Amino acid sequence: MSFTITLSPSGRQFHAEAGETILDAAIRQDVGLPYGCRNGFCGACIATLLTGKIEYPEGAPDKLLDASDDACLPCQAVPVSDVEIKAREIKTPHEIEPRIMPVKVAKIEHLADNVVRLYLKLPDEQRLQFLAGQYLDFILEDGRRRAFSIANAPHNDDFIELHIRHIDGGVFTDWAFTQMKEKTILRIEAPLGGFTLNEESGRPMLFIAGGTGFAPIKSQIEHAFHGNIERPMELYWGVRAQGDLYLPDLPRQWEKEHENFTRFVPVLSAPEQGWNGRKGWVHEAVLEDHDNLADYDIYMAGPPPMIKAARDAFHAVGVTDEQMYYDSFEYAGD
């Protein structure tokens, strides 16, 4: 059994399964309702129940509902009929207010000689709402900031996943690789940035990553799978050497599991002997494989020289600025 949830004033509808909260159903179906904790304590998701009936699990917080009989908490409310609620919908990055909050390092994985994957855990009463492709800032003790893209998709928000590349001379990355321990407490501001998917477009999507620019691209692709976006997708990942492809099996898994993920092409700029794949600059490989780039939406994340070279080359074959979305990584040294 499922129930129809109607949002006012937009009229948008989605479905909640029996026993599923309104917010969980919204996240599952890529509907942007606001939230801050997903456990009923912060009040960020509070909405107005216009019609229908809802229930709350035993022990759910009710102090936020005292002000109005028709107030409801979508993160806790389970519909027992079709319902209509008045709620704010989030469609752009600017509609999510960045927050400064503590995080705990839950897990550290060394994916390559120069790349670690961090899993960060927010306090139990908080969750981070963000859009695929956004980033966070670490706020260091002296006030300096270091920015890293969020690698997990928004629906998978138990942890915040980051891919951190070691930069010679970088105080923060030196510390992250040699001294950071699990359970370390850090401070972040998030979410930040406007590198997000244009979900209103009908064009196929071409993703281009350079190095750890794979992180926000991974978030976007996994979000597209979760949201049942059926447009064709391709991924080109440019790195220096084969060892820099720090999650090489993941795109291959996407190829097997998703019919609309049609191609993964790793491109090495300085390949070792024995590499039989593509060589050179990643944007040049894209140009070699496509004579119709103007038909695509292109999403790029990587170092500034890669982004500039790709933009200039793609402009020359008729791709407009409105079809190119990018996040240019400038690594900070000390």
C-alpha positions in Angstrom: 0.0 0.0 0.0 1.2 3.5 -0.8 -0.1 7.0 -0.2 0.0 10.1 -2.4 1.8 13.2 -0.9 0.8 16.5 -2.5 3.0 19.6 -1.9 1.4 23.0 -1.8 1.7 25.4 -3.4 3.6 23.7 -6.2 1.1 20.8 -6.6 4.0 18.3 -7.0 3.1 14.7 -6.0 5.1 11.7 -4.9 4.3 8.5 -3.0 5.1 7.1 0.4 5.1 3.4 1.1 3.3 2.1 4.2 5.4 2.9 7.3 7.6 5.3 5.4 8.1 8.9 6.6 7.2 11.7 4.3 10.8 13.0 4.2 12.3 9.5 3.5 9.8 9.1 0.6 10.8 12.6 -0.7 14.5 11.9 -0.5 14.0 8.5 -2.2 12.2 10.2 -5.1 14.5 13.2 -5.4 12.0 15.7 -4.0 13.8 18.6 -2.3 12.2 19.1 1.1 14.3 20.9 3.7 15.7 19.1 6.7 18.5 19.4 9.3 18.6 16.3 11.4 16.0 13.7 10.2 15.1 12.8 13.8 12.6 15.5 14.7 14.6 17.7 17.0 15.8 20.7 14.8 12.5 21.8 13.3 14.1 22.6 9.9 11.6 20.4 8.0 8.4 21.7 9.8 5.4 21.9 7.4 1.7 22.5 7.6 -0.7 19.6 7.2 -3.6 20.7 5.0 -5.5 17.5 4.4 -5.2 13.8 5.3 -3.9 11.9 8.4 -0.5 11.2 9.7 1.0 9.2 12.6 4.2 9.6 14.6 6.3 6.8 16.0 6.2 6.3 19.7 8.6 8.6 21.4 8.8 11.1 18.5 9.5 14.6 19.7 6.3 16.8 19.9 7.6 20.0 21.4 8.0 21.6 18.0 4.3 20.9 17.2 2.8 22.7 20.1 2.4 26.0 18.3 -0.1 24.8 15.8 -2.5 21.8 15.6 -1.8 21.5 11.8 2.0 21.6 12.0 3.8 18.4 11.1 7.3 17.1 11.0 7.9 15.3 7.6 11.0 13.6 9.0 8.9 11.8 11.5 5.4 11.9 10.1 4.1 8.6 8.5 1.0 9.1 6.3 -1.9 6.8 6.9 -3.9 8.3 4.1 -3.3 10.5 1.1 -2.1 13.9 2.5 -1.4 17.4 1.3 1.2 19.5 3.1 2.3 23.1 2.7 6.1 23.0 2.6 9.1 24.8 1.1 10.8 23.0 -1.8 14.5 23.2 -2.4 15.5 23.4 -6.1 18.8 25.4 -6.1 21.9 25.5 -4.0 21.2 29.0 -2.8 18.1 27.7 -1.0 20.1 25.7 1.5 21.7 27.8 4.3 25.3 26.8 5.0 26.0 25.8 8.6 29.1 25.6 10.7 29.2 22.3 12.6 31.6 19.8 14.2 32.3 16.5 12.5 34.2 13.4 13.7 36.5 11.4 11.5 34.7 8.0 11.5 37.0 6.1 9.0 40.1 6.7 7.0 40.9 4.7 3.9 44.1 5.0 1.8 42.8 4.5 -1.8 46.2 5.3 -3.5 49.6 6.5 -2.6 48.4 10.1 -2.7 44.6 9.8 -2.1 42.7 9.1 1.1 39.0 8.7 1.6 37.5 10.2 4.7 34.1 9.4 6.2 33.0 12.2 8.5 30.2 11.8 11.0 28.0 14.7 12.2 26.6 14.7 15.7 23.7 12.3 16.2 21.1 14.9 16.1 22.3 16.5 12.8 22.4 15.6 9.1 23.8 17.6 6.2 21.4 18.5 3.5 23.2 19.3 0.2 22.9 19.0 -3.6 25.1 16.6 -5.6 28.3 18.4 -6.6 28.6 20.8 -3.7 31.6 21.0 -1.3 32.5 21.8 2.3 35.2 23.9 3.9 37.3 22.7 6.8 37.8 25.6 9.2 41.3 25.3 10.6 42.3 26.5 14.1 43.9 29.7 12.7 40.9 30.5 10.6 42.2 29.3 7.3 39.9 27.1 5.1 40.4 24.1 3.0 37.7 23.1 0.5 36.9 19.5 -0.5 34.0 18.2 -2.7 31.5 15.9 -1.1 31.7 12.5 -2.8 28.6 10.8 -1.5 25.2 11.3 -3.0 22.7 13.4 -1.0 20.4 10.5 -0.2 23.3 8.5 1.3 23.9 10.9 4.2 24.8 8.7 7.1 28.4 9.9 6.6 30.1 12.7 4.6 32.6 11.1 2.1 35.6 13.1 0.9 38.5 12.2 -1.4 41.7 14.1 -0.3 44.8 14.2 -2.5 48.1 14.8 -0.8 49.6 18.1 -1.9 53.3 18.7 -1.4 53.7 21.7 0.9 50.1 21.5 2.0 50.0 21.7 5.8 46.5 20.3 6.0 47.0 17.4 3.6 50.4 16.5 5.2 48.6 16.3 8.6 45.7 14.3 7.1 48.1 11.7 5.6 50.5 11.3 8.5 48.7 12.4 11.7 45.0 12.4 11.4 43.3 9.7 13.5 39.9 8.2 13.6 37.6 10.0 16.1 39.4 13.3 15.5 37.0 16.3 15.8 37.1 18.9 13.0 34.9 21.9 12.1 33.3 22.4 8.7 31.0 24.8 6.9 28.6 23.3 4.4 27.1 23.0 1.9 28.9 25.4 -0.4 29.1 25.8 -4.2 26.8 25.8 -7.2 28.2 22.9 -9.3 25.0 21.0 -9.4 23.0 19.0 -12.0 20.5 20.7 -14.3 17.7 18.2 -13.8 15.3 20.1 -16.1 17.4 19.5 -19.2 16.7 16.6 -21.5 20.2 16.4 -23.0 22.6 13.4 -22.4 25.2 14.0 -19.8 28.9 13.9 -20.3 31.1 13.9 -17.1 34.8 14.8 -17.2 36.9 14.3 -14.0 40.5 15.2 -13.5 42.2 13.5 -10.5 40.1 13.9 -7.3 37.6 15.8 -9.4 36.1 12.4 -9.5 34.6 13.1 -6.1 31.8 15.5 -7.0 31.2 13.7 -10.3 30.7 10.5 -8.3 28.1 12.3 -6.2 26.3 13.6 -9.2 26.2 10.2 -11.0 25.0 8.3 -8.0 22.4 10.9 -7.4 21.2 10.6 -11.0 20.9 6.8 -10.6 19.0 7.2 -7.3 16.7 9.8 -8.9 15.9 7.5 -11.9 17.3 10.1 -14.3 17.3 8.1 -17.5 19.3 10.4 -19.8 22.4 8.7 -21.2 25.6 9.3 -19.2 29.3 9.0 -20.0 32.4 9.4 -17.8 35.9 10.4 -18.9 38.5 10.4 -16.1 41.8 12.0 -16.7 44.8 11.2 -14.5 48.6 11.1 -14.8 49.3 7.4 -14.2 47.2 4.2 -13.8 47.7 4.2 -10.0 45.9 7.6 -9.8 42.6 5.9 -10.8 41.9 5.3 -7.2 38.4 3.8 -7.6 38.8 2.1 -11.0 36.2 -0.6 -10.4 33.4 1.7 -9.4 32.7 3.1 -12.9 32.9 -0.4 -14.3 30.3 -1.5 -11.9 28.1 1.4 -13.0 28.5 0.2 -16.6 27.2 -3.2 -15.6 24.3 -2.1 -13.4 22.9 0.9 -15.4 21.9 0.7 -19.0 22.0 4.5 -19.4 25.6 4.7 -18.2 27.0 3.9 -21.6 30.7 4.6 -21.4 33.7 4.9 -19.0 37.0 6.1 -20.5 40.1 6.5 -18.3 42.7 8.7 -19.9 46.4 8.8 -18.8 48.6 11.8 -19.5 51.9 10.0 -18.5 51.1 6.3 -18.8 53.5 3.5 -17.8 54.8 1.0 -20.2 52.1 -1.6 -20.9 49.1 0.7 -20.6 46.8 -0.1 -23.6 44.1 2.4 -22.9 43.7 6.0 -23.9 46.6 8.4 -23.6 47.0 12.2 -23.7 44.7 14.9 -22.4 41.2 14.0 -21.3 39.4 16.7 -23.2 41.1 15.7 -26.4 39.9 12.1 -25.9 36.4 13.5 -25.5 36.7 15.5 -28.8 38.0 12.4 -30.6 35.0 10.4 -29.6 32.2 12.9 -30.2 31.4 14.9 -33.3 28.2 16.3 -31.7 29.3 17.7 -28.3 26.8 20.6 -28.7 24.0 18.0 -28.1 25.3 17.3 -24.5 25.3 18.8 -21.0 28.9 18.7 -19.9 30.0 18.5 -16.2 33.7 19.0 -15.4 35.6 18.9 -12.2 39.4 19.1 -11.9 42.4 21.4 -11.9 42.1 24.9 -13.5 44.3 24.1 -16.6 42.1 21.1 -17.4 38.9 23.1 -17.1 40.2 26.0 -19.2 41.6 23.8 -22.0 38.3 21.9 -22.1 36.1 25.0 -22.1 38.1 26.6 -24.9 38.1 23.4 -27.0 34.4 22.8 -26.5 33.5 26.4 -27.3 35.3 25.9 -30.6 33.0 23.1 -31.6 29.8 24.9 -30.7 29.1 24.0 -27.1 27.6 27.0 -25.3 28.3 28.2 -21.8 24.8 27.2 -20.8 25.7 23.6 -21.5 28.9 23.5 -19.5 29.0 23.2 -15.7 32.3 23.0 -13.9 34.2 23.0 -10.6 37.8 24.2 -10.9 40.0 22.8 -8.1 42.8 25.1 -7.0 45.0 23.2 -4.5 46.2 25.4 -1.6 49.8 25.1 -0.5 51.4 26.6 2.6 
